[in-house]
């Protein structure tokens, strides 16, 4: 990294720089986000660090485009009264929500406590972190669940494209339910983690209930090693592992340490350990990723597992992945080893069926040719069996959450292992703590996958095209993983079980 004095020597050249990417004229690129962390400030602006070099943090507020849109907020239509300012620009309030002021007037001083005026936008002003919160027992129990404003915005945009009034009514209901916030790359983590923690804290401070926020930690090097659709930004090599630790996990860790007075749940790295159980021998990319998956888990469990207000669930695939007897035995070994490697950090339990379609109960199925001799042909039987296996493997804290965002109906899948944008799927049970009486080890039904976001593109020429997204039961044309998929969303609303 360049020394700070080298920066000040060139700072004099700054005057001519353009507002959007002002640092280029000084020989430095602009940072990829207006929210990048500020490392240094001089006369020309704020500097961040990316790829081990300085980058200029774009002065978004001075631009004439609607910069707030990328953060899920509209731009202000009439107001120019600055209520709050942050790294991305100046914020006003219209219709009870935050809006970005375009062409930003420089605020004299940021207002604090503006959050009270905003109904959905939440906390832009300072919020007071209270005393340490500690989970005791079920981490989902006794809280209000935080509703992700980004998802509400996705649903609003979806509604704008719909004309059927009964469907619109169902879509409106979706805005009342909580789903998880995916930290699926470094930039999104920087954009979304703190902002949502702050919003949830403001809501908690304003009411009488604790407010729980659920995040998905999802950026391991060599991510999605057995498929292509969700390949990530970090590759399976030592350099990217270092970035995972320092630019991703350490940053999350710092925010978790700060926001200590509210309950937080983390779902850890979907699909990664399950791939180590079944795909090491068949898939070279999984063999290449193994040490990074293991090292990454040890590192993050040690850190996040030490906070009393944070509860972690490791992803365990789903019934038609690890449900077979030999796979469950393999899983017991892998997961107990991983949990030990993160000691003294603690793991609460396991997340099943994340972004998947396997029904909670499917009484018609039993072990036999139809299930390819899987003795766990539905999620309930899978979790019951995993509970026993993990307990016998000596894992002390064995609790589960089940992603019910898409398993409301049994759809006509080509094979029960189909995972990409399945036709005929429906929204499942609503998020709730202790959903099944007598199953004390099932902490919650929760929506981990935001319903309506794609599993993977069906464009055969795309870099992340995976054959599964072209199978005959996959809905097409489908956008890239994580992007909004309108037709899929509408189908889920129609098929919701229980109905919306
Ligand atoms: C997929 C995508 C990821 C997205 C997530 C939630 O796994 O790869 O980018 O955040 O789904 O929709």
Boltz pocket constraint, residues with backbone or C-beta under 6 A from the ligand:
constraints:
  - pocket:
      binder: B
      contacts: [[A, 182], [A, 184], [A, 229], [A, 230], [A, 231], [A, 448], [A, 449], [A, 450], [A, 453], [A, 454], [A, 455], [A, 481], [A, 482], [A, 483]]
      max_distance: 6.0
